[in-house]
Amino acid sequence: MSFHLSPDQIKQIKSLFQYADSLIISAGAGMGVDSGLPDFRGNQGMWQAYPELGKQRIDFTEIANPAAFKRHPRLAWGFYGHRLALYRQTTPHSGFQQLQQLAEIFALPTFVFTSNVDGQFQTAGFHPDQIYECHGSIHHLQCLEACQHDIWSADELLPEINHQDCQWLGELPHCPICKGLARPNILMFDDMSWISQRHTQQAKHLDTFLNKHHRPLIIELGAGTAIPTVRYFSERFSPHLIRINPREYALPVHGGIALAITAEQGIRSIYQIFIE
């Protein structure tokens, strides 16, 4: 599907790229949706992807919660295990590569700020030291009780899920230290035991980047208002902001450019300005 930018939008976008000394990509759930990942905004999308949760009337805030691992460990791990397997097999859409190519065209150092836990930016080839995952990552695990401030890779975890009832099959993931139940190293709802050491290190990398580059261009992709962490971050840099969102595209008071289209469409539209 094509989208045509207006002459004024093209002029503004060119001006932003010419002014910038760096590129920051801020991304919410809409970035992954264009790769075919499920959208958990609202119960309809959530329960369509996970019918068993709909049958039990369990919404996203209830299952994305440390308490769910205590009450329904096999169901909670069925939900997260399915997502882990899905993210591993999903190919990032073309917009990821086009963003990297735009950065190369203008020789712009790049950093990613994302609320997504799917690891798609790493899969697409962005350097891990240039990514800040504000809600953590499903590709890392921790102890449910946070017995030690340690996290470990989920690479050796091989989910087996009964897709009819969203139940984890076999031995549940456990903490190698206390042997208790493990959980993803993701910041969940009502979460008092999230181990944030990896997040803290990423924050230091982001601070170093911002201290070095003072004229960043922000391209925000698919970041909604329900949990506005990404939008709040992006708006610190307006009017040097391109907000791409098919529904929630209103700009902050200091302005920017709003494109009311999907993430992949928006990136392609910008990319085509500079390759034609």
C-alpha positions in Angstrom: 0.0 0.0 0.0 1.5 3.3 -1.1 1.2 6.6 0.8 2.1 9.9 -0.8 3.7 12.6 1.3 2.7 16.2 0.6 5.4 18.6 -0.8 5.4 20.4 2.5 6.0 17.2 4.4 8.8 16.2 2.1 10.4 19.6 2.6 10.1 19.3 6.4 11.5 15.8 6.5 14.5 16.7 4.4 15.2 19.7 6.7 15.1 17.5 9.8 17.5 15.0 8.3 19.9 17.7 7.2 19.9 19.4 10.6 20.3 16.1 12.6 23.6 14.9 14.0 22.1 11.5 15.0 19.0 9.4 14.7 16.8 8.0 17.5 14.2 5.4 16.7 11.5 5.2 19.3 9.2 2.3 18.8 6.0 0.9 20.4 3.8 -2.1 19.7 2.8 -0.9 16.2 6.3 -1.5 15.0 6.0 -5.3 15.6 2.4 -5.5 14.3 3.7 -4.8 10.8 5.9 -7.9 11.1 2.7 -9.9 11.8 3.0 -9.9 15.6 -0.3 -9.8 17.7 -1.6 -6.5 19.0 -2.6 -6.7 22.7 -4.3 -3.3 22.8 -7.8 -4.2 24.0 -9.2 -7.5 24.9 -10.5 -8.3 21.5 -7.0 -8.6 19.9 -5.7 -10.3 23.0 -8.4 -12.9 23.2 -8.4 -13.5 19.5 -4.7 -14.5 19.7 -5.2 -16.5 22.9 -8.7 -17.9 23.0 -8.2 -19.8 26.3 -7.5 -16.5 28.1 -10.7 -15.1 26.6 -12.6 -18.2 27.8 -11.3 -17.5 31.3 -11.8 -13.7 30.9 -8.2 -13.0 31.7 -7.0 -9.8 30.2 -3.5 -8.6 29.4 -2.9 -6.9 32.8 -3.8 -10.1 34.6 -1.6 -12.5 32.7 1.3 -10.0 32.2 1.7 -9.9 36.0 4.0 -11.7 38.4 1.0 -12.9 40.4 -0.2 -14.9 37.4 3.0 -17.1 37.6 2.1 -17.9 41.2 -1.6 -18.6 40.5 -1.5 -20.1 37.1 2.2 -21.0 36.4 1.5 -23.3 33.4 -0.9 -20.8 31.8 1.4 -17.8 32.4 4.3 -19.7 30.9 2.1 -20.9 28.1 1.3 -17.3 27.2 4.9 -16.1 27.4 6.4 -19.3 26.0 4.2 -19.0 22.9 5.3 -15.4 22.5 8.9 -16.3 22.9 8.6 -19.0 20.1 6.7 -16.5 17.9 9.2 -13.8 18.3 12.1 -16.1 17.5 10.5 -17.2 14.2 9.2 -13.8 13.1 11.2 -11.9 10.4 11.4 -8.1 11.0 9.6 -6.2 8.2 11.5 -4.2 5.6 11.2 -1.0 7.6 13.9 -2.1 10.0 16.5 -2.4 7.2 15.3 0.9 5.6 15.9 2.7 8.9 19.4 1.4 8.9 19.9 2.5 5.3 18.7 6.0 6.1 21.2 6.2 8.9 23.9 5.1 6.5 22.9 7.6 3.8 23.2 10.5 6.3 26.0 9.0 8.4 23.9 9.3 11.5 24.8 7.5 14.7 21.7 5.6 15.7 20.0 4.6 19.0 16.8 2.7 19.6 14.3 3.4 22.5 11.6 0.7 22.5 8.9 -0.6 24.8 8.8 -3.8 22.8 10.2 -6.9 24.5 10.4 -9.0 21.3 14.0 -8.4 20.4 13.1 -7.6 16.8 15.7 -4.7 16.5 18.5 -7.1 17.5 17.2 -9.7 15.0 17.2 -7.0 12.3 20.9 -6.2 13.0 20.8 -3.2 15.3 23.8 -3.3 17.7 22.7 -4.4 21.2 24.6 -1.6 22.8 22.5 0.9 20.9 19.1 -0.4 22.1 17.2 0.6 25.2 14.3 -1.8 26.1 12.4 0.2 28.7 10.2 -2.8 29.6 12.9 -5.5 29.4 13.2 -8.5 27.1 11.4 -11.8 26.8 14.8 -13.3 25.7 16.1 -13.0 29.2 14.9 -14.7 32.4 15.0 -14.1 36.1 13.9 -15.8 39.4 10.2 -15.1 40.1 11.2 -14.3 43.7 14.3 -12.4 42.7 16.4 -14.5 45.1 19.5 -13.0 43.5 20.0 -10.0 41.3 20.9 -12.3 38.4 19.4 -12.7 34.9 20.2 -15.2 32.2 19.6 -15.8 28.6 16.5 -17.7 27.4 18.3 -19.1 24.4 18.3 -22.6 25.8 14.6 -22.5 26.6 12.5 -24.6 24.1 8.8 -23.9 24.7 6.3 -26.7 24.2 2.8 -25.3 24.4 -0.6 -27.0 24.2 -2.2 -24.4 21.9 -5.8 -25.5 22.7 -5.6 -24.4 26.4 -2.4 -22.3 26.3 -0.7 -24.5 28.8 3.1 -25.0 29.1 4.0 -28.7 28.7 6.9 -30.4 30.5 9.1 -29.0 33.2 8.6 -25.4 34.0 11.5 -23.0 33.7 13.3 -22.6 37.0 15.9 -20.5 38.7 19.4 -22.1 38.6 20.2 -20.7 42.1 17.1 -21.4 44.3 15.4 -23.9 41.9 12.2 -21.9 42.2 10.0 -20.8 39.3 11.6 -18.5 36.7 9.9 -15.8 34.8 10.8 -13.5 31.8 12.9 -10.5 32.7 10.1 -8.1 31.6 8.6 -5.3 33.6 5.1 -6.4 34.2 2.0 -4.9 35.8 2.1 -4.6 39.6 5.7 -5.8 39.4 7.9 -5.3 42.5 10.5 -8.0 41.7 11.7 -7.0 38.3 15.5 -7.2 38.1 16.5 -4.1 36.3 20.3 -4.5 36.0 20.2 -5.0 32.2 17.8 -2.1 31.8 20.1 0.1 33.9 23.1 -0.7 31.7 21.1 0.1 28.6 20.1 3.4 30.2 23.8 4.3 30.7 24.4 3.7 27.0 21.5 5.9 26.1 22.7 8.7 28.4 26.2 8.5 26.8 24.7 8.7 23.4 22.6 11.8 24.3 25.5 13.5 25.9 27.5 13.1 22.7 24.8 14.0 20.2 22.8 17.2 20.7 20.7 17.4 17.5 18.9 14.1 17.2 16.1 13.4 14.8 13.4 11.2 16.4 11.4 8.8 14.3 8.6 7.4 16.5 6.8 4.3 15.3 3.6 2.8 16.5 3.7 4.2 20.1 0.3 4.5 21.7 -1.1 6.5 24.6 -2.3 3.6 26.8 1.2 3.2 28.2 2.8 6.4 26.9 6.4 5.8 28.0 7.7 5.9 24.4 5.7 9.0 23.5 6.9 10.9 26.6 10.5 10.1 25.6 10.0 11.2 22.0 8.3 14.4 22.9 11.4 15.6 24.8 12.9 16.2 21.4 10.0 17.9 19.6 9.8 19.6 17.1 12.6 17.3 15.7 10.1 14.5 15.8 8.4 12.4 13.1 5.5 10.6 14.7 4.1 7.7 12.6 0.9 6.2 13.9 -2.3 5.3 12.0 -4.6 6.3 14.9 -2.9 8.2 17.7 -0.9 10.7 15.6 -1.6 14.0 17.5 1.6 16.0 18.0 2.9 17.6 21.2 2.6 21.4 21.7 6.1 22.0 20.3 5.1 20.3 17.0 6.8 17.9 14.6 5.5 15.9 11.7 2.6 13.5 12.0 2.1 10.6 9.5 -1.2 8.8 10.0 -0.1 5.5 8.6 1.5 2.3 9.8 5.1 2.0 10.9 6.3 0.1 7.8 4.4 2.4 5.4 5.8 5.5 7.2 9.4 4.3 7.0 9.0 3.4 3.3 7.5 6.8 2.5 10.5 8.6 4.2 13.0 6.2 2.6 11.6 6.8 -0.9 12.3 10.5 -0.6 16.0 9.9 -0.5 16.4 7.1 -3.0 14.3 8.5 -5.9 
